[in-house]
Amino acid sequence: FCSLKHFRRIATRFDKLARNFLATVLLGSARLWLQAYESTP
């Protein structure tokens, strides 16, 4: 979760509903995962 804190939306939690917050966390996690495997051959 610490690596997701640089996403402003997650750090400040603008979302009012828990499901929207969870969706944002999942999208951020997927983005970080894809960035990690993007540069590998």
N, CA, C and O atoms as a Maestro MAE file, in Angstrom:
{
 s_m_m2io_version
 :::
 2.0.0
}

f_m_ct {
 s_m_title
 :::
 protein
 m_atom[164] {
  # First column is atom index #
  i_m_mmod_type
  r_m_x_coord
  r_m_y_coord
  r_m_z_coord
  i_m_residue_number
  s_m_chain_name
  s_m_pdb_residue_name
  s_m_pdb_atom_name
  i_m_atomic_number
  :::
  1 25 0.822 -1.196 0.000 1 A "PHE " " N  " 7
  2 3 0.000 0.000 0.000 1 A "PHE " " CA " 6
  3 2 0.861 1.253 0.000 1 A "PHE " " C  " 6
  4 15 0.434 2.307 -0.473 1 A "PHE " " O  " 8
  5 25 2.045 1.142 0.518 2 A "CYS " " N  " 7
  6 3 2.926 2.308 0.598 2 A "CYS " " CA " 6
  7 2 3.289 2.833 -0.786 2 A "CYS " " C  " 6
  8 15 3.414 4.044 -0.969 2 A "CYS " " O  " 8
  9 25 3.457 1.958 -1.751 3 A "SER " " N  " 7
  10 3 3.803 2.410 -3.102 3 A "SER " " CA " 6
  11 2 2.632 3.067 -3.807 3 A "SER " " C  " 6
  12 15 2.830 3.771 -4.798 3 A "SER " " O  " 8
  13 25 1.425 2.857 -3.324 4 A "LEU " " N  " 7
  14 3 0.249 3.487 -3.918 4 A "LEU " " CA " 6
  15 2 0.007 4.895 -3.394 4 A "LEU " " C  " 6
  16 15 -0.823 5.623 -3.938 4 A "LEU " " O  " 8
  17 25 0.715 5.284 -2.354 5 A "LYS " " N  " 7
  18 3 0.443 6.582 -1.739 5 A "LYS " " CA " 6
  19 2 0.825 7.760 -2.621 5 A "LYS " " C  " 6
  20 15 0.366 8.877 -2.379 5 A "LYS " " O  " 8
  21 25 1.659 7.539 -3.646 6 A "HIS " " N  " 7
  22 3 2.005 8.659 -4.512 6 A "HIS " " CA " 6
  23 2 0.862 9.009 -5.456 6 A "HIS " " C  " 6
  24 15 0.898 10.062 -6.091 6 A "HIS " " O  " 8
  25 25 -0.145 8.157 -5.562 7 A "PHE " " N  " 7
  26 3 -1.361 8.512 -6.291 7 A "PHE " " CA " 6
  27 2 -2.189 9.416 -5.382 7 A "PHE " " C  " 6
  28 15 -2.624 8.991 -4.312 7 A "PHE " " O  " 8
  29 25 -2.402 10.629 -5.794 8 A "ARG " " N  " 7
  30 3 -3.046 11.623 -4.930 8 A "ARG " " CA " 6
  31 2 -4.455 11.208 -4.533 8 A "ARG " " C  " 6
  32 15 -4.882 11.443 -3.403 8 A "ARG " " O  " 8
  33 25 -5.166 10.598 -5.448 9 A "ARG " " N  " 7
  34 3 -6.548 10.214 -5.169 9 A "ARG " " CA " 6
  35 2 -6.622 9.178 -4.044 9 A "ARG " " C  " 6
  36 15 -7.546 9.211 -3.232 9 A "ARG " " O  " 8
  37 25 -5.665 8.271 -3.995 10 A "ILE " " N  " 7
  38 3 -5.667 7.242 -2.953 10 A "ILE " " CA " 6
  39 2 -5.196 7.830 -1.625 10 A "ILE " " C  " 6
  40 15 -5.751 7.522 -0.570 10 A "ILE " " O  " 8
  41 25 -4.175 8.673 -1.683 11 A "ALA " " N  " 7
  42 3 -3.614 9.232 -0.449 11 A "ALA " " CA " 6
  43 2 -4.613 10.126 0.281 11 A "ALA " " C  " 6
  44 15 -4.650 10.144 1.511 11 A "ALA " " O  " 8
  45 25 -5.424 10.869 -0.477 12 A "THR " " N  " 7
  46 3 -6.359 11.793 0.154 12 A "THR " " CA " 6
  47 2 -7.766 11.221 0.265 12 A "THR " " C  " 6
  48 15 -8.608 11.774 0.973 12 A "THR " " O  " 8
  49 25 -8.021 10.137 -0.418 13 A "ARG " " N  " 7
  50 3 -9.309 9.445 -0.424 13 A "ARG " " CA " 6
  51 2 -10.474 10.404 -0.702 13 A "ARG " " C  " 6
  52 15 -11.261 10.733 0.186 13 A "ARG " " O  " 8
  53 25 -10.553 10.833 -1.950 14 A "PHE " " N  " 7
  54 3 -11.638 11.706 -2.387 14 A "PHE " " CA " 6
  55 2 -12.959 10.953 -2.511 14 A "PHE " " C  " 6
  56 15 -14.028 11.562 -2.453 14 A "PHE " " O  " 8
  57 25 -12.893 9.634 -2.683 15 A "ASP " " N  " 7
  58 3 -14.107 8.844 -2.903 15 A "ASP " " CA " 6
  59 2 -14.920 8.724 -1.628 15 A "ASP " " C  " 6
  60 15 -14.368 8.557 -0.540 15 A "ASP " " O  " 8
  61 25 -16.222 8.809 -1.767 16 A "LYS " " N  " 7
  62 3 -17.099 8.695 -0.603 16 A "LYS " " CA " 6
  63 2 -17.525 7.256 -0.354 16 A "LYS " " C  " 6
  64 15 -17.763 6.867 0.790 16 A "LYS " " O  " 8
  65 25 -17.622 6.468 -1.411 17 A "LEU " " N  " 7
  66 3 -18.053 5.082 -1.263 17 A "LEU " " CA " 6
  67 2 -16.844 4.153 -1.201 17 A "LEU " " C  " 6
  68 15 -15.840 4.378 -1.876 17 A "LEU " " O  " 8
  69 25 -16.952 3.128 -0.398 18 A "ALA " " N  " 7
  70 3 -15.854 2.178 -0.234 18 A "ALA " " CA " 6
  71 2 -15.569 1.431 -1.527 18 A "ALA " " C  " 6
  72 15 -14.412 1.124 -1.815 18 A "ALA " " O  " 8
  73 25 -16.596 1.133 -2.308 19 A "ARG " " N  " 7
  74 3 -16.371 0.382 -3.553 19 A "ARG " " CA " 6
  75 2 -15.597 1.218 -4.566 19 A "ARG " " C  " 6
  76 15 -14.799 0.675 -5.331 19 A "ARG " " O  " 8
  77 25 -15.820 2.527 -4.582 20 A "ASN " " N  " 7
  78 3 -15.053 3.391 -5.476 20 A "ASN " " CA " 6
  79 2 -13.596 3.471 -5.036 20 A "ASN " " C  " 6
  80 15 -12.690 3.476 -5.869 20 A "ASN " " O  " 8
  81 25 -13.375 3.533 -3.739 21 A "PHE " " N  " 7
  82 3 -12.011 3.553 -3.217 21 A "PHE " " CA " 6
  83 2 -11.296 2.247 -3.543 21 A "PHE " " C  " 6
  84 15 -10.132 2.259 -3.942 21 A "PHE " " O  " 8
  85 25 -11.985 1.126 -3.376 22 A "LEU " " N  " 7
  86 3 -11.394 -0.171 -3.689 22 A "LEU " " CA " 6
  87 2 -11.066 -0.273 -5.174 22 A "LEU " " C  " 6
  88 15 -10.013 -0.795 -5.539 22 A "LEU " " O  " 8
  89 25 -11.944 0.213 -6.025 23 A "ALA " " N  " 7
  90 3 -11.689 0.189 -7.463 23 A "ALA " " CA " 6
  91 2 -10.462 1.025 -7.811 23 A "ALA " " C  " 6
  92 15 -9.668 0.632 -8.666 23 A "ALA " " O  " 8
  93 25 -10.300 2.165 -7.162 24 A "THR " " N  " 7
  94 3 -9.134 3.011 -7.403 24 A "THR " " CA " 6
  95 2 -7.858 2.315 -6.945 24 A "THR " " C  " 6
  96 15 -6.832 2.389 -7.621 24 A "THR " " O  " 8
  97 25 -7.917 1.648 -5.814 25 A "VAL " " N  " 7
  98 3 -6.754 0.903 -5.321 25 A "VAL " " CA " 6
  99 2 -6.400 -0.224 -6.285 25 A "VAL " " C  " 6
  100 15 -5.224 -0.454 -6.563 25 A "VAL " " O  " 8
  101 25 -7.401 -0.922 -6.794 26 A "LEU " " N  " 7
  102 3 -7.145 -2.013 -7.738 26 A "LEU " " CA " 6
  103 2 -6.554 -1.495 -9.046 26 A "LEU " " C  " 6
  104 15 -5.641 -2.108 -9.598 26 A "LEU " " O  " 8
  105 25 -7.063 -0.383 -9.538 27 A "LEU " " N  " 7
  106 3 -6.509 0.198 -10.763 27 A "LEU " " CA " 6
  107 2 -5.069 0.667 -10.556 27 A "LEU " " C  " 6
  108 15 -4.218 0.475 -11.426 27 A "LEU " " O  " 8
  109 25 -4.804 1.270 -9.426 28 A "GLY " " N  " 7
  110 3 -3.440 1.701 -9.126 28 A "GLY " " CA " 6
  111 2 -2.490 0.524 -8.987 28 A "GLY " " C  " 6
  112 15 -1.345 0.590 -9.433 28 A "GLY " " O  " 8
  113 25 -2.957 -0.542 -8.377 29 A "SER " " N  " 7
  114 3 -2.136 -1.746 -8.226 29 A "SER " " CA " 6
  115 2 -1.836 -2.373 -9.577 29 A "SER " " C  " 6
  116 15 -0.709 -2.794 -9.838 29 A "SER " " O  " 8
  117 25 -2.846 -2.434 -10.431 30 A "ALA " " N  " 7
  118 3 -2.645 -2.989 -11.772 30 A "ALA " " CA " 6
  119 2 -1.658 -2.134 -12.563 30 A "ALA " " C  " 6
  120 15 -0.825 -2.661 -13.301 30 A "ALA " " O  " 8
  121 25 -1.753 -0.836 -12.408 31 A "ARG " " N  " 7
  122 3 -0.827 0.062 -13.107 31 A "ARG " " CA " 6
  123 2 0.605 -0.156 -12.640 31 A "ARG " " C  " 6
  124 15 1.521 -0.213 -13.460 31 A "ARG " " O  " 8
  125 25 0.806 -0.278 -11.337 32 A "LEU " " N  " 7
  126 3 2.151 -0.533 -10.817 32 A "LEU " " CA " 6
  127 2 2.672 -1.893 -11.264 32 A "LEU " " C  " 6
  128 15 3.854 -2.032 -11.580 32 A "LEU " " O  " 8
  129 25 1.804 -2.891 -11.293 33 A "TRP " " N  " 7
  130 3 2.198 -4.233 -11.712 33 A "TRP " " CA " 6
  131 2 2.604 -4.236 -13.176 33 A "TRP " " C  " 6
  132 15 3.602 -4.854 -13.547 33 A "TRP " " O  " 8
  133 25 1.835 -3.546 -14.009 34 A "LEU " " N  " 7
  134 3 2.167 -3.481 -15.432 34 A "LEU " " CA " 6
  135 2 3.462 -2.714 -15.673 34 A "LEU " " C  " 6
  136 15 4.240 -3.088 -16.551 34 A "LEU " " O  " 8
  137 25 3.707 -1.665 -14.925 35 A "GLN " " N  " 7
  138 3 4.952 -0.913 -15.071 35 A "GLN " " CA " 6
  139 2 6.153 -1.764 -14.683 35 A "GLN " " C  " 6
  140 15 7.223 -1.630 -15.277 35 A "GLN " " O  " 8
  141 25 5.992 -2.624 -13.710 36 A "ALA " " N  " 7
  142 3 7.100 -3.471 -13.262 36 A "ALA " " CA " 6
  143 2 7.468 -4.501 -14.323 36 A "ALA " " C  " 6
  144 15 8.642 -4.843 -14.465 36 A "ALA " " O  " 8
  145 25 6.494 -4.998 -15.065 37 A "TYR " " N  " 7
  146 3 6.746 -6.034 -16.062 37 A "TYR " " CA " 6
  147 2 6.854 -5.493 -17.475 37 A "TYR " " C  " 6
  148 15 7.075 -6.261 -18.411 37 A "TYR " " O  " 8
  149 25 6.703 -4.198 -17.649 38 A "GLU " " N  " 7
  150 3 6.771 -3.604 -18.977 38 A "GLU " " CA " 6
  151 2 8.189 -3.624 -19.535 38 A "GLU " " C  " 6
  152 15 8.381 -3.872 -20.725 38 A "GLU " " O  " 8
  153 25 9.169 -3.370 -18.702 39 A "SER " " N  " 7
  154 3 10.543 -3.244 -19.179 39 A "SER " " CA " 6
  155 2 11.312 -4.562 -19.175 39 A "SER " " C  " 6
  156 15 12.468 -4.589 -19.598 39 A "SER " " O  " 8
  157 25 10.713 -5.647 -18.713 40 A "THR " " N  " 7
  158 3 11.417 -6.925 -18.705 40 A "THR " " CA " 6
  159 2 11.323 -7.564 -20.089 40 A "THR " " C  " 6
  160 15 10.292 -7.450 -20.752 40 A "THR " " O  " 8
  161 25 12.389 -8.235 -20.531 41 A "PRO " " N  " 7
  162 3 12.377 -8.841 -21.886 41 A "PRO " " CA " 6
  163 2 11.476 -10.036 -21.997 41 A "PRO " " C  " 6
  164 15 11.373 -10.634 -23.067 41 A "PRO " " O  " 8
  :::
 }
 m_bond[163] {
  # First column is bond index #
  i_m_from
  i_m_to
  i_m_order
  :::
  1 1 2 1
  2 2 3 1
  3 3 4 2
  4 3 5 1
  5 5 6 1
  6 6 7 1
  7 7 8 2
  8 7 9 1
  9 9 10 1
  10 10 11 1
  11 11 12 2
  12 11 13 1
  13 13 14 1
  14 14 15 1
  15 15 16 2
  16 15 17 1
  17 17 18 1
  18 18 19 1
  19 19 20 2
  20 19 21 1
  21 21 22 1
  22 22 23 1
  23 23 24 2
  24 23 25 1
  25 25 26 1
  26 26 27 1
  27 27 28 2
  28 27 29 1
  29 29 30 1
  30 30 31 1
  31 31 32 2
  32 31 33 1
  33 33 34 1
  34 34 35 1
  35 35 36 2
  36 35 37 1
  37 37 38 1
  38 38 39 1
  39 39 40 2
  40 39 41 1
  41 41 42 1
  42 42 43 1
  43 43 44 2
  44 43 45 1
  45 45 46 1
  46 46 47 1
  47 47 48 2
  48 47 49 1
  49 49 50 1
  50 50 51 1
  51 51 52 2
  52 51 53 1
  53 53 54 1
  54 54 55 1
  55 55 56 2
  56 55 57 1
  57 57 58 1
  58 58 59 1
  59 59 60 2
  60 59 61 1
  61 61 62 1
  62 62 63 1
  63 63 64 2
  64 63 65 1
  65 65 66 1
  66 66 67 1
  67 67 68 2
  68 67 69 1
  69 69 70 1
  70 70 71 1
  71 71 72 2
  72 71 73 1
  73 73 74 1
  74 74 75 1
  75 75 76 2
  76 75 77 1
  77 77 78 1
  78 78 79 1
  79 79 80 2
  80 79 81 1
  81 81 82 1
  82 82 83 1
  83 83 84 2
  84 83 85 1
  85 85 86 1
  86 86 87 1
  87 87 88 2
  88 87 89 1
  89 89 90 1
  90 90 91 1
  91 91 92 2
  92 91 93 1
  93 93 94 1
  94 94 95 1
  95 95 96 2
  96 95 97 1
  97 97 98 1
  98 98 99 1
  99 99 100 2
  100 99 101 1
  101 101 102 1
  102 102 103 1
  103 103 104 2
  104 103 105 1
  105 105 106 1
  106 106 107 1
  107 107 108 2
  108 107 109 1
  109 109 110 1
  110 110 111 1
  111 111 112 2
  112 111 113 1
  113 113 114 1
  114 114 115 1
  115 115 116 2
  116 115 117 1
  117 117 118 1
  118 118 119 1
  119 119 120 2
  120 119 121 1
  121 121 122 1
  122 122 123 1
  123 123 124 2
  124 123 125 1
  125 125 126 1
  126 126 127 1
  127 127 128 2
  128 127 129 1
  129 129 130 1
  130 130 131 1
  131 131 132 2
  132 131 133 1
  133 133 134 1
  134 134 135 1
  135 135 136 2
  136 135 137 1
  137 137 138 1
  138 138 139 1
  139 139 140 2
  140 139 141 1
  141 141 142 1
  142 142 143 1
  143 143 144 2
  144 143 145 1
  145 145 146 1
  146 146 147 1
  147 147 148 2
  148 147 149 1
  149 149 150 1
  150 150 151 1
  151 151 152 2
  152 151 153 1
  153 153 154 1
  154 154 155 1
  155 155 156 2
  156 155 157 1
  157 157 158 1
  158 158 159 1
  159 159 160 2
  160 159 161 1
  161 161 162 1
  162 162 163 1
  163 163 164 2
  :::
 }
}
